[in-house]
């Protein structure tokens, strides 16, 4: 479970995120939406443990910056940066070592590589991969650890239609395995059939947090909801 | 630590494998290493070097260089911090369950390997140092040690300062004021001593080789280490070495004790570093960087066809304020004045030699990368040669203007005739043209090389090959006629001839080269 409580982040005098709280429960897919500059990236980087902040963030009841929390946390960043001279397979081997994965991780690695059509690319080095392939490797790395909480920042960008289809399948599988999933995206259509909870950030605060049943009841699409809450008072 | 060592090990193994798999790459690297070794051996075998610089002068120059480097590094550090990491580390290592002190040590190891490879390139400057100072055989190694230790220390200091000042703007401002005051104090001391001693050289040496500066932590200690390159190793060398190494360990401990959560600082500076790397890759080393301020300029395009390319270049230069003098021109000018005033060295021919050498170094990364990485140039419906002329016109014009300003000053300093000054200005610009079009030819010939360092090495070789006949001809004319005007005239004629040939060969670059 991912729990964010009164998260506040300031850059100098600029308040990027203002005391936001939310939870993504096990088996739930949360979608973080918001216009540019709303504070999404700051929220994501804070959850990933890359920023200092006020408030608390816990991953499976553990402080997000603790070693134990990191062991169960998968992260797919917006910019998939890989090591230039490491092959695809070596990236996975590094993750296996870094997360101290059990023997037999290779089978899972092979499965992931096959899902994302990277089996024949596994000996290619990071420098020689296209942006889409880098994104796929980044996804494989995050999924290899069998996370209890996974956060994906614009995961569909750069992926081919087959990979998007496979990723959606994987996300549903994760949900079935009681993993908490948080996706940040601008492409609302891409997550239409996946989400359970939508979190709309605007000017550093939540403009709306709705579950799917709440949105269904209101007979609004999340796109309509997004424009309604972000354009109010503009 | 094991997973982090895995990254370093595999990076090294894969790089070696790649080199072995490609014989051309292997030959290239071997040639490159042999070239550096050859230059070093040659500089030590040739006893004709006029090594008159004193130990104090060498120490003063070394410490001044360290001060200047520290000033800019720390200033940048206050704004953006400093990072040993790349974005891949942030995404994969920072988010992994590896202890942050192990990650810091890993960053430190990475920095060490990067500095070491950079130091190898710096070795090529040893013959120039040998020209003025009697550097001992182990001197090169000593300079390298001092250089590497210093390059390792400054980023840690930067990170420490950043972690204290990043919390609020007021602290940042205070830190900048303190830094400026410290360096103004050093400058004031130099000026004061020069006025007191009445000679530039002695005043400068007196100011910068005091005991106080020698014992100054980090800058003084590393300056001392570097200066042992002249005096040779004595027991006190090991004392300064020990001080320098222990200061690195103490600074790491300090950094770790004040800020275990350094990820945010490292993230900010890594993102900054990535943007600088990508700017350099796109625009070349002297391109418009992310720090370059872009002025607002009102401008209307009045021309059509190829001339719009020229007008765009002109607009860019106006916006970046690099129309006349940029850092390369200033660097050359400062060097020429130092040579003349401090060392009483050389002649206008020497200035020409040095200025075209610095111009060459500034062109090593190429000035065309920015133009070639964008698709517009390939699509504009104009003949390729016209396009190439239009693209390079601004650069050629700038070289010409720079050349004239430079040689008017040099002509004044060396009391030379106006025709010679004019010829030198044109010759300077003609060398610039050879570098420009030679760069394009190198792209045509070596464009497929993956390793940038190797590409640069072959480009250097190619340019030397193009220039050598002209230089030989000029030397023959100089020996026979003893006339600077004839010598420069020959150089200029040869360069114009070669530029025309290069222009014709390389004009097809816009036709056949693949974008990107």
Interface residues (C-beta under 8 A of the other chain):
Chain A: X12 X13 X45 X48 X49 X50 X51 X52 X65 X67 X68 X70 X71 X73 X75 X77 X79 X80 X81 X82 X83 X84 X85 X86 X87 X90 X91 X93 X94 X95 X97 X98 X99 X100 X125 X126 X127 X138 X141
Chain B: X2 X3 X4 X6 X7 X10 X11 X14 X15 X18 X86 X87 X88 X90 X91 X92 X93 X94 X95 X96 X97 X98 X99 X168 X169 X261 X263 X264 X267 X274 X450
